[in-house]
Amino acid sequence: MLPESLFYGPTYAMIHRDVSYPKALDPKKTWDWVNQWIPPGVNWLRLNYPPNCLRKVVVAAKLRQDHLLGIAHHYDVSNDFYRLFLDKKFMFYTCADFLTGRETLEEAQTNKANHLLSLIQPRAGERILDLGCGWGAMMRHIVEQTGDRENIVGYTLSREQVKYIQENLGLRVEFKNFITCDYPRHGFDKIYSIGSWEHVRDADLDSTMGKLYDALAPGGRLVHHFFTYPTDRIPTSLIAAQVFFPGSLPPSHISQVRAFERAGFRIVARSMHDYRPTLRAWYDNLSANAAEAVQLVGVPTFNRYLVFFAASWRFFDEGDASLIRYVLEKK
Ligand SMILES: C[S@@+](CC[C@H](N)C(=O)[O-])C[C@H]1O[C@@H](n2cnc3c(N)ncnc32)[C@H](O)[C@@H]1O
């Protein structure tokens, strides 16, 4: 652990060590371990090492990894494995809205889907694009409302997800990189992303926002749901996130807002949401299905997801990042 602690910081080294444990981790002990109280001096080191000025340099090598391989590493695990912990209704892999705290995961994901519907305001006949469509959850919800299957399309970089959508939903989906691809000018009335904008690095932010602006028809609407951190001080926990999402590092909130406005968008609305209950629900579902999960994907992958949900809970609990929804309009 020492060389990794010195180079990437203790948060990365600890998480890397936990996910590399040779046996299936015990869910109760893992949650308590990852979310334990840490003495102030050690905690200071955890949150502040490596120093901010070095963090971009430290992650640069990891970011040179192919973005595409990083996506495959996370999403092309096994659709049956994801079924073990995601909600049964939609298979959303993004923050749900637990409005009362007493909902099931399915009800909370329905709340989120309805909130996003009110932001996207889809109508039959409108050309709609889902950036990073996952297992097609939101596309399906929109089609249920509009009845229009023809004019909605999703892009994803996961071959497993393409297969799932084609076989189970029969909706239009393309294996396409929404950062590097070309878009038809004024080709869409509505574009939205739910939990995929985090994969857009700082260096690609302006060019991608510019392309989305051109892709929207005049008066078109862009809805983004993503997590970010407040300023250019990258939290050390995001260096550790390279274990889970190699090759992805989201820009700060302030960079996002500047990029939205530079592209020409008007910010119509934004709201903040609590990711923690969703992470806990996925953790509990995975724990309850631990034996089947290990059988499906093996010990290293099971451990990686168990630690991912517990560590992400701490990440949001400590205020390292916030989940935000933005509605942007093309002027
Ligand atoms: C956390 S999942 C969210 C999926 C879905 N939107 C949902 O709410 O369940 C992130 C999605 O973004 C996709 N993604 C990430 N980067 C992408 C890129 N550059 N181009 C296309 N899809 C991308 C992944 O393949 C995955 O489908």
The ligand as a MOL file (V3000), in Angstrom:
LIG
                    3D

  0  0  0     0  0            999 V3000
M  V30 BEGIN CTAB
M  V30 COUNTS 27 29 0 0 0
M  V30 BEGIN ATOM
M  V30 1 C -24.3260 5.5190 -14.8450 0
M  V30 2 S -24.8630 4.9200 -16.4120 0 CHG=1
M  V30 3 C -26.4180 5.7390 -16.5190 0
M  V30 4 C -27.3500 5.0430 -17.4540 0
M  V30 5 C -28.7600 5.6140 -17.5800 0
M  V30 6 N -28.7580 6.9710 -18.0750 0
M  V30 7 C -29.5190 5.5390 -16.2760 0
M  V30 8 O -29.9830 6.5730 -15.7740 0
M  V30 9 O -29.6720 4.4360 -15.7680 0 CHG=-1
M  V30 10 C -23.8230 5.8480 -17.5620 0
M  V30 11 C -24.0930 5.5590 -19.0300 0
M  V30 12 O -23.3130 6.4710 -19.8180 0
M  V30 13 C -22.7820 5.7850 -20.9240 0
M  V30 14 N -21.6300 6.5520 -21.4080 0
M  V30 15 C -20.5790 7.0370 -20.6980 0
M  V30 16 N -19.7400 7.7320 -21.4930 0
M  V30 17 C -20.2930 7.6820 -22.7450 0
M  V30 18 C -19.8980 8.2170 -24.0020 0
M  V30 19 N -18.7830 8.9330 -24.1240 0
M  V30 20 N -20.6950 7.9750 -25.0690 0
M  V30 21 C -21.8350 7.2350 -24.9530 0
M  V30 22 N -22.2700 6.7240 -23.7760 0
M  V30 23 C -21.4940 6.9410 -22.6810 0
M  V30 24 C -22.4930 4.3970 -20.4000 0
M  V30 25 O -22.3540 3.4740 -21.4650 0
M  V30 26 C -23.7430 4.1770 -19.5430 0
M  V30 27 O -24.7860 3.7390 -20.3710 0
M  V30 END ATOM
M  V30 BEGIN BOND
M  V30 1 1 1 2
M  V30 2 1 2 3
M  V30 3 1 2 10
M  V30 4 1 3 4
M  V30 5 1 4 5
M  V30 6 1 5 6
M  V30 7 1 5 7
M  V30 8 2 7 8
M  V30 9 1 7 9
M  V30 10 1 10 11
M  V30 11 1 11 12
M  V30 12 1 11 26
M  V30 13 1 12 13
M  V30 14 1 13 14
M  V30 15 1 13 24
M  V30 16 1 14 15
M  V30 17 1 14 23
M  V30 18 2 15 16
M  V30 19 1 16 17
M  V30 20 1 17 18
M  V30 21 2 17 23
M  V30 22 1 18 19
M  V30 23 2 18 20
M  V30 24 1 20 21
M  V30 25 2 21 22
M  V30 26 1 22 23
M  V30 27 1 24 25
M  V30 28 1 24 26
M  V30 29 1 26 27
M  V30 END BOND
M  V30 END CTAB
M  END
